[in-house]
Amino acid sequence: MRPTLLSLLSLGFCVSLRIWATVGEYKKLSLSAWPSPVVPLGQTVTLRCHSRSPLKRFILFKTDGRRGLPQFQGYYFNNFTLGPVTREHAGSYTCSGAYWSARSDPLQIVVTGVFTKPSISAHPGPLVQVGENVTLRCHSPVVCDKFILHQESSTGHFQRRGEMLTSGHAAADFVIGPMTLASAGTYRCYSSLSSSPYEWSAPSDPVDIVITGLSKKPSLSAQGGPVVRSGENVTLVCSSERAFDQFHLLMEDEDLGRLLAGGRGHRGALQAEFPLGPGIPAHSGIYRCYGSFTRSPYSWSDSSDPLFLSVTGSTTSTCPSTMEPHTTEEAQLPQAHSSTWYIVLGLIIAFTSTSILLAALVCHWCSTQNHVAIMEGEPMEDRTVNGEDSAAEDVIYAHLDLGTLSERRFNPTPLRPMHPSAEPIIYEKFEI
């Protein structure tokens, strides 16, 4: 009799344990945070404790042993609002019902903005060909030993131990790849200390990782040709056989692409024009373009073939008009090469003008000296009295009175007087 009773008691005890375990498992709650479990300092967050069966009482617990006040809102869920949050709110939370329910899985509430924000960069660049890798480097200006990488629209995050640099800063590298469409998106990173795992720095500035090569490449050309003169309008045209929603133009700067503009044409347009304005030396470089769709902003086509654009020379003469004002673009031209060229050109013009002036002065001085020498060396009787008298060599005879001149007498043979006279006539020869 006793063995039978003991057996029945044992069986009843086991069944009751199984029933209690089933009830507890059935009533296990879930805990979530809205809008996010990562909360900036001073903001609020709502913790929602959810039950699959009606409960009138919910209790919120924190891992440090402090129990929240019971709330009486609804039968299937209950909301706990925390905030404005401080560093003391950071930690792990669970919730449960007041009677016969298991606790929820823990939920970590992270408070950000406790430390100075780090910086993030992509190597070799933010444009990644499908199947290749990209390294995201997170760098902190303050001492820390842990970095957290977070992708927007993702519930998870990656953590890496920081590496101390010789400058006293810290950094960590996150390798993303092989690149797929799910890996593309916006990334930020945080820094933290192992001693305070739920207290993070402010988020870094975002970096957009774009996957390329999922669509056929477009073509890129320059209106009027790839070689233009300085001051001429430059327009680049990106065209494609596929009707992209957007076109993107990039100019290479060293090893990294730099986004200049995103041209949005009409939906279904086959091309987009990128006016760069009047050409300046800074426009010279290598250009590429891509196409994309608005429904997938982080997925671009393959790169177009590179276009080498060269801006050379000037569209006007080297002597600009003083009546025409300089435009804003011309005022912004003092690049290194232009300044050097203008200085050299000015020196050449000044030297040439000075040389011409000196040569003119020397010629004038020499002419003056020759004229003075001629005037001083010529006898008075040889100078021309009247410049209009072309017969400088004619002989002029004067009729003189005998009483006033005691010169020699002679009878001129080459001339005969028209009226012969009985008195002798004295002639004196003068050469004018």
C-alpha positions in Angstrom: 0.0 0.0 0.0 2.8 2.3 0.9 4.7 1.8 -2.3 1.6 2.6 -4.3 0.9 5.8 -2.4 4.5 6.9 -2.8 4.3 6.2 -6.5 1.2 8.3 -6.9 2.6 11.1 -4.9 5.8 11.2 -7.0 3.7 11.1 -10.2 1.6 14.0 -9.0 4.6 16.0 -8.1 6.2 15.6 -11.5 3.0 16.4 -13.3 2.6 19.6 -11.2 6.1 20.7 -12.0 5.5 20.1 -15.7 2.3 22.1 -15.5 4.0 25.0 -13.7 6.8 25.0 -16.2 4.4 25.0 -19.1 2.4 27.9 -17.6 5.6 29.9 -17.0 6.9 29.3 -20.4 3.6 30.2 -22.0 3.6 33.5 -20.1 7.1 34.5 -20.9 7.1 38.2 -21.9 9.1 40.2 -24.5 10.7 43.6 -24.0 11.4 46.1 -26.8 12.4 49.8 -27.0 11.0 52.6 -29.1 12.2 54.4 -31.1 15.6 52.6 -30.5 17.6 51.0 -27.6 20.4 53.5 -28.5 19.3 56.8 -26.8 21.2 60.1 -26.9 21.7 62.0 -23.6 18.6 64.0 -22.6 16.2 62.1 -24.9 13.4 59.7 -23.9 12.8 56.1 -24.7 9.8 53.9 -24.2 10.2 50.3 -23.1 7.2 48.0 -24.0 6.6 44.8 -22.1 4.4 42.5 -24.2 2.5 39.4 -23.1 0.8 36.7 -25.2 -1.8 36.3 -22.5 -3.8 39.0 -20.6 -2.0 40.4 -17.6 -3.0 43.2 -15.3 0.4 43.9 -13.8 3.9 44.3 -15.3 7.1 44.8 -13.5 10.3 46.3 -15.0 13.7 45.2 -13.6 17.2 46.6 -14.1 20.3 44.4 -13.9 21.6 46.4 -10.9 18.7 45.0 -8.8 16.5 48.1 -8.8 12.9 47.3 -9.6 10.6 49.6 -11.5 7.2 50.5 -10.2 4.3 48.3 -11.4 2.1 49.8 -14.1 -1.6 49.0 -14.8 -2.0 49.9 -18.5 -3.7 47.4 -20.8 -3.9 43.6 -20.6 -1.4 42.5 -23.3 1.3 45.2 -23.0 2.6 47.9 -20.8 4.8 50.9 -21.5 7.6 52.2 -19.4 8.9 55.7 -20.3 12.5 56.5 -19.4 13.9 60.0 -19.7 15.3 62.4 -20.1 17.9 59.8 -19.9 21.2 60.1 -18.1 24.2 57.8 -17.7 22.4 56.1 -14.8 19.7 54.9 -17.3 22.2 52.9 -19.3 22.1 49.1 -18.6 20.2 45.9 -19.1 16.5 45.6 -18.5 13.9 42.8 -18.2 10.2 42.7 -17.4 7.7 40.1 -16.1 4.2 39.8 -14.9 3.2 39.9 -11.3 2.1 36.3 -11.1 3.5 33.0 -12.6 5.3 34.5 -15.6 8.9 34.1 -16.6 11.0 37.2 -17.2 11.7 38.5 -20.7 15.0 38.3 -22.4 17.3 41.1 -21.4 17.3 44.4 -23.4 20.3 46.6 -23.4 19.7 50.4 -23.2 22.7 52.3 -24.5 23.2 56.0 -23.7 25.2 58.0 -26.3 26.9 61.3 -26.2 29.0 60.5 -23.1 32.3 60.9 -25.0 33.5 63.0 -27.9 32.5 61.6 -31.2 35.0 59.7 -33.4 35.5 60.0 -37.2 34.9 57.4 -39.8 36.5 56.9 -43.3 36.3 54.4 -46.1 39.4 52.8 -47.7 40.1 52.8 -50.6 36.9 54.7 -51.1 33.1 54.7 -50.5 32.4 53.3 -54.0 32.9 49.5 -53.9 32.6 47.1 -56.8 30.4 44.2 -56.2 32.3 41.3 -54.6 35.2 43.5 -53.4 36.0 44.6 -49.8 36.0 48.0 -48.1 37.7 48.9 -44.8 35.9 51.3 -42.5 38.3 53.0 -40.1 37.0 54.5 -36.9 39.3 57.0 -35.2 38.8 58.6 -31.8 40.6 61.7 -30.5 40.3 60.6 -26.9 41.5 57.4 -25.2 39.1 54.5 -25.6 39.4 50.7 -25.9 36.3 49.7 -27.9 34.6 50.8 -31.1 31.1 50.0 -32.3 30.1 50.1 -36.0 26.4 50.6 -36.8 24.6 50.4 -40.1 21.4 52.3 -40.4 18.2 50.3 -40.9 20.0 47.4 -39.1 19.2 46.2 -35.6 22.6 44.8 -35.0 26.1 46.3 -34.7 29.7 45.2 -34.9 32.2 45.7 -32.1 36.0 45.8 -32.3 38.7 46.4 -29.7 40.5 49.7 -30.3 44.2 49.9 -31.1 46.1 52.6 -29.3 48.1 54.9 -31.6 51.4 56.6 -30.9 49.7 60.0 -30.7 47.6 58.9 -27.8 44.5 58.4 -30.0 42.7 55.1 -30.7 41.5 53.5 -33.9 39.9 50.3 -35.2 39.3 48.8 -38.7 36.1 47.1 -39.8 36.4 45.1 -43.0 33.1 44.9 -44.9 32.8 42.4 -47.7 32.6 40.7 -50.1 30.3 43.5 -51.0 26.6 42.7 -51.6 23.5 44.9 -51.9 22.7 44.2 -48.2 26.1 45.6 -47.2 25.6 48.9 -48.9 24.1 51.8 -46.8 25.0 54.5 -44.3 27.4 53.7 -41.5 28.3 55.4 -38.2 30.7 54.4 -35.5 30.9 55.0 -31.7 33.7 54.7 -29.1 33.4 53.3 -25.6 35.2 51.9 -22.6 35.1 48.3 -21.5 34.4 49.4 -18.0 31.2 51.2 -19.1 29.8 49.0 -22.0 26.5 50.8 -22.1 27.9 54.3 -22.3 29.0 55.3 -25.8 30.3 58.4 -27.4 28.3 60.6 -29.7 27.9 59.1 -33.2 30.4 59.9 -35.9 29.4 61.7 -39.1 27.8 59.3 -41.6 29.6 57.6 -44.5 27.6 56.2 -47.4 28.9 53.0 -48.8 27.7 52.4 -52.4 27.9 49.2 -54.3 28.7 49.5 -58.1 28.6 47.2 -61.0 25.0 45.9 -60.7 23.9 47.6 -64.0 25.4 48.3 -67.4 27.7 51.3 -67.5 26.6 54.6 -69.1 28.8 56.8 -71.3 30.3 60.2 -70.6 31.1 63.0 -73.1 31.8 66.7 -73.2 29.9 69.1 -75.4 32.3 70.6 -77.8 35.0 68.1 -77.0 37.2 67.3 -74.0 39.7 70.2 -74.7 38.2 73.6 -74.0 39.7 77.1 -73.6 39.6 78.9 -70.3 36.3 80.9 -70.0 34.3 78.7 -72.3 31.2 77.0 -70.9 31.8 73.3 -70.0 28.9 70.8 -70.0 29.3 67.1 -69.5 26.6 64.7 -70.7 26.0 61.3 -69.1 23.9 59.0 -71.3 22.7 55.4 -71.0 20.7 52.8 -73.0 18.9 52.1 -69.7 16.4 54.6 -68.3 18.0 55.4 -65.0 16.2 57.7 -62.5 19.4 59.5 -61.5 22.9 60.1 -62.9 25.9 60.8 -60.7 29.1 62.7 -61.9 32.4 62.2 -60.0 35.8 63.8 -60.4 38.8 61.9 -59.2 40.8 63.6 -56.5 44.0 61.5 -56.0 42.8 58.0 -55.2 39.3 58.8 -54.0 36.2 59.8 -56.0 34.5 63.0 -55.1 30.8 63.4 -55.7 30.2 66.7 -57.5 26.5 66.6 -58.2 23.5 64.3 -58.8 21.7 65.1 -62.0 18.0 64.1 -61.8 16.3 64.2 -65.2 12.7 63.2 -66.1 11.7 59.7 -65.1 12.9 57.4 -67.9 15.3 60.0 -69.3 18.3 58.5 -71.1 20.8 61.3 -70.3 21.6 64.1 -67.9 23.6 67.3 -68.5 26.0 68.6 -65.9 26.9 72.3 -66.6 30.2 73.2 -64.9 30.1 76.8 -65.9 33.0 78.8 -67.5 36.1 76.6 -67.7 38.9 77.2 -65.2 42.1 75.2 -64.6 40.5 73.5 -61.6 38.0 71.8 -64.0 40.9 69.8 -65.6 40.9 66.2 -64.5 39.4 62.7 -64.9 35.6 62.3 -64.8 33.3 59.3 -64.5 29.5 59.0 -64.2 27.1 56.4 -62.9 23.4 55.7 -63.1 21.0 54.6 -60.3 17.4 54.2 -59.4 15.5 56.0 -56.6 14.2 52.7 -55.1 17.8 51.6 -54.5 19.9 54.7 -53.7 23.0 52.7 -52.6 23.2 50.6 -55.8 24.8 52.3 -58.8 25.7 51.0 -62.2 29.1 50.2 -63.4 31.4 53.2 -64.0 31.6 54.9 -67.3 34.8 55.0 -69.2 37.0 57.8 -67.9 36.8 61.2 -69.6 39.9 63.4 -69.5 38.9 67.1 -69.5 41.5 69.7 -70.2 41.1 73.5 -69.8 43.8 75.4 -71.6 44.7 78.9 -72.8 42.3 81.9 -73.1 39.4 82.8 -75.4 40.6 86.4 -75.7 43.8 88.3 -76.6 46.5 89.0 -74.1 45.5 92.7 -74.0 42.1 92.8 -72.2 39.8 95.8 -72.8 39.6 98.3 -70.0 35.9 98.9 -70.7 34.8 95.3 -69.9 34.5 94.4 -66.2 35.9 91.1 -65.0 33.3 88.5 -64.2 33.2 86.6 -60.9 34.8 83.5 -62.5 37.6 85.6 -63.9 38.2 87.1 -60.5 38.5 83.7 -59.1 41.2 82.6 -61.6 44.3 83.4 -59.6 45.5 79.8 -59.6 49.2 79.0 -59.4 49.8 78.6 -63.1 47.8 81.7 -64.1 49.5 84.0 -61.6 53.0 82.9 -62.8 52.0 83.3 -66.4 50.6 86.8 -65.8 53.8 87.9 -63.9 56.1 86.6 -66.6 54.0 88.3 -69.3 54.0 91.6 -67.5 57.8 91.5 -67.1 58.2 90.7 -70.8 56.0 93.6 -71.8 57.7 96.0 -69.4 61.2 95.0 -70.7 60.1 95.3 -74.3 58.6 98.7 -73.8 61.7 100.0 -72.0 63.9 98.7 -74.7 61.9 100.4 -77.4 61.9 103.7 -75.5 65.6 103.6 -74.9 66.3 102.9 -78.6 64.1 105.8 -79.6 65.9 108.2 -77.3 69.3 107.0 -78.6 68.3 107.5 -82.2 66.9 111.0 -81.4 70.1 111.9 -79.6 72.3 110.7 -82.4 70.3 112.6 -85.0 70.5 115.8 -82.9 74.3 115.5 -82.6 74.8 115.0 -86.3 72.7 118.0 -87.1 74.7 120.2 -84.7 78.0 118.9 -86.1 76.9 119.8 -89.7 75.8 123.3 -88.7 79.1 124.0 -86.9 81.4 122.8 -89.6 79.7 124.6 -92.6 81.0 128.2 -93.5 78.7 131.1 -93.5 79.0 131.8 -97.2 78.1 128.2 -98.0 74.7 128.3 -96.1 71.6 128.7 -98.0 69.8 131.9 -97.4 66.5 131.0 -99.0 65.5 127.4 -98.8 63.1 127.9 -101.7 66.0 129.0 -104.0 66.9 126.0 -105.9 69.7 127.8 -107.9 72.2 128.0 -105.0 75.1 127.9 -107.5 74.0 131.0 -109.6 76.4 133.9 -109.8 75.0 137.3 -108.8 76.6 140.5 -109.9 76.2 143.9 -108.2 76.8 147.3 -109.8 79.0 149.2 -107.4 80.1 152.9 -107.3 83.8 153.5 -108.0 84.0 155.8 -105.0 82.9 153.3 -102.5 84.9 150.2 -103.6 88.6 150.0 -104.3 88.6 146.5 -105.5 90.3 145.2 -108.6 88.8 146.0 -112.0 88.1 143.5 -114.6 86.0 143.2 -117.7 83.7 140.2 -117.4 83.9 138.2 -120.6 81.0 135.8 -120.0 78.3 138.5 -120.1 77.7 141.5 -122.3 75.7 144.5 -121.2 72.5 145.1 -123.0 73.2 148.8 -123.2 76.8 149.7 -123.7 78.1 152.6 -121.6 81.1 154.8 -122.1 82.2 154.5 -118.4 83.9 151.4 -117.2 81.8 149.2 -114.9 83.2 147.4 -111.9 81.7 144.1 -110.9 82.2 142.1 -107.7 81.4 138.4 -107.6 79.4 137.1 -104.7 78.3 133.6 -104.1 75.2 133.2 -102.0 
